Amino acid sequence: MLNEPRTYKNSPFQIGLIVLVFVILGFGLATTIGQTEYYLLIPIAGLVGVVLLITLYSMTATTTISDSEITSQTILGKKSLVWNEISRISGRENGISLHNNFGDVTVSPRPNLPGYVEVVNWIGAKRPDLFNPMEYSVISRSLQGMFLFPLIGFAFIGYGFFIFFSQANNPSADAFFPLLVFSIIGLVFMGMAFASPQSIAIEGKSLLIKYFFSQKTLRADEIASIDLRYTQTRNGKNYFIAITLPNKKVLRISGLAPSLPIAYLVLKNWYKKIWD
């Protein structure tokens, strides 16, 4: 229960810092007008402006949660839904969207928000009926999550062979080294794909976890907790479902469809109902 509404948003300092970076970049472009043809700068300035608007749209978004409703606000406006007005959910990748009965109001918290994990947990607590394990008895990886890493791996290995054969007329260590490096990188990406669960099936008090070449059954009493976590990278937050075992080993799951938050709340509901 919430004693008062909670608002999740990025700090004004972060937003101001981003604007400052774009101002400096714009000033740098402006000072080059006298050094080159100005018309060459128009598409660059337009691109910078579009990126700035998209960044501001994302960074200035807020989500407010109270006992009665959830509200999302961007520079384009505000949308609210009373909890019992939500009739269905949707999402992709790390996002989750809440829809009303008529489909004319959609509230979509931004995954880049500080406290986004808490927002997802509040959604699950307020409307657990939307995440019925019987409805989502099989949760599979999205096509992108299933094939992206193998394709990247094949691309690296293929590029390594391309460089190798392009220097085949002059075989030397210099021709072999790029093949070795790119093959190792490619194998790492492919290994990540093969080591990641491809689907999770809920079967009573157990989870059937399938990989590319194997599968295993994980009983509820072998699970200590199920959490939504993330790692911070230079490109933002990488979210994953963490299934912690009694020995503290963590099984990381990502790339599930329809979206990671939905899959997480379904698994969390399943685990909770087992012990209720």
NUPA-220105 format. One record per residue (C-alpha): residue number from 1; x, y, z; residue in one letter. Coordinates in nm, 2 decimals. Example, Ala and Ser with C-alpha at 12.3 -4.5 7.8 and 13.67 -1.06 7.14 Angstrom:
2
R/1/1.23/-0.45/0.78/A
R/2/1.37/-0.11/0.71/S
//
This chain:
276
R/1/0.00/0.00/0.00/M
R/2/0.12/0.35/-0.09/L
R/3/0.09/0.62/0.17/N
R/4/0.14/0.89/-0.10/E
R/5/0.20/0.89/-0.48/P
R/6/0.55/0.80/-0.60/R
R/7/0.70/0.97/-0.90/T
R/8/0.99/0.82/-1.10/Y
R/9/1.19/1.05/-1.32/K
R/10/1.54/1.14/-1.43/N
R/11/1.72/1.41/-1.23/S
R/12/1.72/1.76/-1.37/P
R/13/2.10/1.75/-1.36/F
R/14/2.11/1.46/-1.60/Q
R/15/1.88/1.63/-1.84/I
R/16/2.07/1.96/-1.81/G
R/17/2.40/1.78/-1.88/L
R/18/2.26/1.62/-2.20/I
R/19/2.13/1.96/-2.32/V
R/20/2.47/2.11/-2.25/L
R/21/2.64/1.84/-2.46/V
R/22/2.41/1.91/-2.75/F
R/23/2.46/2.29/-2.71/V
R/24/2.84/2.25/-2.72/I
R/25/2.80/2.02/-3.03/L
R/26/2.57/2.28/-3.20/G
R/27/2.82/2.56/-3.12/F
R/28/3.10/2.35/-3.27/G
R/29/2.89/2.30/-3.59/L
R/30/2.80/2.68/-3.61/A
R/31/3.17/2.78/-3.59/T
R/32/3.25/2.57/-3.89/T
R/33/3.00/2.76/-4.12/I
R/34/3.27/3.00/-4.22/G
R/35/3.51/2.72/-4.30/Q
R/36/3.30/2.51/-4.53/T
R/37/2.98/2.53/-4.74/E
R/38/2.69/2.59/-4.51/Y
R/39/2.45/2.36/-4.70/Y
R/40/2.67/2.06/-4.60/L
R/41/2.59/2.14/-4.24/L
R/42/2.21/2.15/-4.28/I
R/43/2.15/1.77/-4.28/P
R/44/2.40/1.73/-3.99/I
R/45/2.22/2.00/-3.79/A
R/46/1.89/1.84/-3.86/G
R/47/2.01/1.50/-3.75/L
R/48/2.15/1.65/-3.42/V
R/49/1.82/1.82/-3.37/G
R/50/1.62/1.50/-3.41/V
R/51/1.85/1.31/-3.18/V
R/52/1.81/1.59/-2.92/L
R/53/1.43/1.57/-2.94/L
R/54/1.42/1.20/-2.91/I
R/55/1.67/1.21/-2.61/T
R/56/1.46/1.48/-2.44/L
R/57/1.14/1.29/-2.50/Y
R/58/1.29/0.98/-2.33/S
R/59/1.47/1.16/-2.05/M
R/60/1.19/1.39/-1.94/T
R/61/0.93/1.11/-1.92/A
R/62/0.79/1.04/-1.57/T
R/63/0.57/0.77/-1.42/T
R/64/0.36/0.83/-1.11/T
R/65/0.21/0.55/-0.91/I
R/66/-0.06/0.58/-0.64/S
R/67/-0.30/0.34/-0.47/D
R/68/-0.57/0.44/-0.72/S
R/69/-0.39/0.48/-1.06/E
R/70/-0.08/0.49/-1.27/I
R/71/0.02/0.79/-1.48/T
R/72/0.29/0.84/-1.75/S
R/73/0.38/1.18/-1.87/Q
R/74/0.60/1.30/-2.16/T
R/75/0.66/1.63/-2.33/I
R/76/0.36/1.54/-2.56/L
R/77/0.11/1.50/-2.27/G
R/78/-0.01/1.29/-1.98/K
R/79/-0.20/0.96/-1.97/K
R/80/-0.36/0.79/-1.66/S
R/81/-0.53/0.47/-1.59/L
R/82/-0.71/0.36/-1.27/V
R/83/-0.58/0.02/-1.18/W
R/84/-0.92/-0.16/-1.23/N
R/85/-0.95/0.01/-1.58/E
R/86/-0.66/-0.19/-1.71/I
R/87/-0.79/-0.47/-1.93/S
R/88/-0.48/-0.60/-2.11/R
R/89/-0.10/-0.57/-2.13/I
R/90/0.15/-0.57/-2.41/S
R/91/0.52/-0.50/-2.45/G
R/92/0.84/-0.58/-2.63/R
R/93/1.20/-0.62/-2.52/E
R/94/1.22/-0.44/-2.18/N
R/95/0.90/-0.24/-2.20/G
R/96/0.55/-0.29/-2.07/I
R/97/0.23/-0.11/-2.18/S
R/98/-0.11/-0.10/-2.00/L
R/99/-0.43/-0.06/-2.20/H
R/100/-0.79/0.02/-2.10/N
R/101/-1.10/-0.15/-2.22/N
R/102/-1.16/0.07/-2.52/F
R/103/-0.79/0.07/-2.63/G
R/104/-0.78/0.45/-2.64/D
R/105/-0.55/0.50/-2.34/V
R/106/-0.21/0.34/-2.30/T
R/107/0.03/0.39/-2.02/V
R/108/0.39/0.29/-2.09/S
R/109/0.66/0.35/-1.83/P
R/110/1.00/0.41/-1.98/R
R/111/1.26/0.14/-1.91/P
R/112/1.53/0.41/-1.87/N
R/113/1.35/0.55/-1.56/L
R/114/1.53/0.53/-1.22/P
R/115/1.33/0.28/-1.02/G
R/116/1.18/0.11/-1.33/Y
R/117/1.22/-0.23/-1.15/V
R/118/1.01/-0.09/-0.87/E
R/119/0.75/0.03/-1.11/V
R/120/0.72/-0.31/-1.27/V
R/121/0.68/-0.47/-0.93/N
R/122/0.40/-0.22/-0.84/W
R/123/0.22/-0.31/-1.16/I
R/124/0.25/-0.68/-1.07/G
R/125/0.13/-0.62/-0.72/A
R/126/-0.17/-0.40/-0.82/K
R/127/-0.29/-0.63/-1.10/R
R/128/-0.15/-0.98/-1.06/P
R/129/-0.45/-1.12/-1.25/D
R/130/-0.29/-0.98/-1.57/L
R/131/0.00/-1.21/-1.54/F
R/132/-0.16/-1.55/-1.51/N
R/133/0.08/-1.84/-1.54/P
R/134/-0.19/-2.05/-1.70/M
R/135/-0.22/-1.80/-1.98/E
R/136/0.16/-1.77/-2.03/Y
R/137/0.24/-2.14/-1.96/S
R/138/0.52/-2.13/-2.23/V
R/139/0.75/-1.83/-2.25/I
R/140/0.99/-1.83/-2.55/S
R/141/1.26/-1.60/-2.66/R
R/142/1.17/-1.35/-2.93/S
R/143/1.30/-1.42/-3.28/L
R/144/1.55/-1.13/-3.24/Q
R/145/1.67/-1.27/-2.91/G
R/146/1.69/-1.62/-3.06/M
R/147/1.89/-1.54/-3.37/F
R/148/2.07/-1.21/-3.31/L
R/149/2.38/-1.35/-3.13/F
R/150/2.43/-1.65/-3.36/P
R/151/2.40/-1.41/-3.66/L
R/152/2.65/-1.17/-3.51/I
R/153/2.88/-1.47/-3.44/G
R/154/2.86/-1.60/-3.80/F
R/155/2.92/-1.25/-3.92/A
R/156/3.25/-1.21/-3.72/F
R/157/3.37/-1.55/-3.83/I
R/158/3.28/-1.49/-4.19/G
R/159/3.46/-1.15/-4.19/Y
R/160/3.77/-1.32/-4.04/G
R/161/3.77/-1.58/-4.33/F
R/162/3.72/-1.30/-4.58/F
R/163/4.03/-1.12/-4.45/I
R/164/4.22/-1.44/-4.45/F
R/165/4.14/-1.55/-4.81/F
R/166/4.19/-1.19/-4.93/S
R/167/4.55/-1.23/-4.82/Q
R/168/4.59/-1.59/-4.92/A
R/169/4.84/-1.50/-5.20/N
R/170/5.07/-1.39/-4.93/N
R/171/5.03/-1.64/-4.64/P
R/172/5.18/-1.52/-4.32/S
R/173/5.11/-1.47/-3.95/A
R/174/4.95/-1.13/-4.05/D
R/175/4.69/-1.32/-4.25/A
R/176/4.61/-1.57/-3.98/F
R/177/4.59/-1.33/-3.69/F
R/178/4.27/-1.15/-3.80/P
R/179/4.10/-1.49/-3.87/L
R/180/4.19/-1.61/-3.51/L
R/181/4.07/-1.29/-3.35/V
R/182/3.74/-1.26/-3.53/F
R/183/3.67/-1.63/-3.50/S
R/184/3.72/-1.61/-3.12/I
R/185/3.48/-1.31/-3.10/I
R/186/3.23/-1.49/-3.32/G
R/187/3.25/-1.81/-3.10/L
R/188/3.19/-1.60/-2.79/V
R/189/2.87/-1.45/-2.93/F
R/190/2.75/-1.80/-3.05/M
R/191/2.84/-1.94/-2.71/G
R/192/2.63/-1.67/-2.54/M
R/193/2.33/-1.77/-2.76/A
R/194/2.37/-2.15/-2.70/F
R/195/2.41/-2.10/-2.32/A
R/196/2.10/-1.88/-2.29/S
R/197/1.76/-2.04/-2.22/P
R/198/1.54/-2.04/-2.54/Q
R/199/1.21/-2.11/-2.36/S
R/200/1.06/-2.17/-2.02/I
R/201/0.75/-2.39/-1.98/A
R/202/0.55/-2.39/-1.65/I
R/203/0.46/-2.74/-1.56/E
R/204/0.29/-2.75/-1.22/G
R/205/0.55/-2.69/-0.95/K
R/206/0.84/-2.71/-1.20/S
R/207/1.00/-2.50/-1.48/L
R/208/1.11/-2.68/-1.79/L
R/209/1.40/-2.47/-1.93/I
R/210/1.50/-2.55/-2.28/K
R/211/1.84/-2.45/-2.44/Y
R/212/1.95/-2.50/-2.80/F
R/213/2.08/-2.85/-2.74/F
R/214/1.95/-2.95/-2.40/S
R/215/1.68/-2.89/-2.14/Q
R/216/1.65/-2.92/-1.77/K
R/217/1.38/-2.92/-1.51/T
R/218/1.39/-2.67/-1.22/L
R/219/1.16/-2.74/-0.92/R
R/220/1.01/-2.46/-0.72/A
R/221/1.19/-2.58/-0.41/D
R/222/1.52/-2.54/-0.59/E
R/223/1.46/-2.17/-0.64/I
R/224/1.55/-1.92/-0.37/A
R/225/1.41/-1.61/-0.54/S
R/226/1.30/-1.46/-0.88/I
R/227/1.40/-1.10/-0.94/D
R/228/1.42/-0.84/-1.22/L
R/229/1.77/-0.69/-1.23/R
R/230/1.99/-0.50/-1.46/Y
R/231/2.35/-0.42/-1.54/T
R/232/2.45/-0.06/-1.62/Q
R/233/2.65/-0.02/-1.94/T
R/234/2.76/0.28/-2.15/R
R/235/2.46/0.21/-2.38/N
R/236/2.21/0.20/-2.09/G
R/237/2.06/-0.06/-1.87/K
R/238/2.06/-0.43/-1.97/N
R/239/1.77/-0.60/-1.79/Y
R/240/1.75/-0.97/-1.71/F
R/241/1.54/-1.21/-1.50/I
R/242/1.76/-1.35/-1.22/A
R/243/1.65/-1.69/-1.08/I
R/244/1.86/-1.74/-0.77/T
R/245/1.93/-2.10/-0.65/L
R/246/1.99/-2.20/-0.29/P
R/247/2.36/-2.22/-0.36/N
R/248/2.35/-1.85/-0.46/K
R/249/2.41/-1.94/-0.83/K
R/250/2.21/-1.71/-1.05/V
R/251/2.04/-1.82/-1.37/L
R/252/2.02/-1.51/-1.60/R
R/253/1.74/-1.50/-1.85/I
R/254/1.67/-1.23/-2.11/S
R/255/1.52/-1.17/-2.45/G
R/256/1.19/-1.34/-2.37/L
R/257/0.86/-1.25/-2.55/A
R/258/0.63/-1.07/-2.53/P
R/259/0.86/-0.87/-2.31/S
R/260/1.10/-0.92/-2.02/L
R/261/0.88/-0.75/-1.75/P
R/262/0.58/-0.95/-1.85/I
R/263/0.77/-1.28/-1.84/A
R/264/0.92/-1.18/-1.50/Y
R/265/0.58/-1.10/-1.35/L
R/266/0.44/-1.43/-1.48/V
R/267/0.72/-1.63/-1.33/L
R/268/0.70/-1.43/-1.00/K
R/269/0.33/-1.50/-0.98/N
R/270/0.39/-1.87/-1.04/W
R/271/0.65/-1.89/-0.77/Y
R/272/0.43/-1.70/-0.52/K
R/273/0.13/-1.92/-0.58/K
R/274/0.34/-2.23/-0.53/I
R/275/0.41/-2.12/-0.17/W
R/276/0.07/-1.96/-0.09/D
//
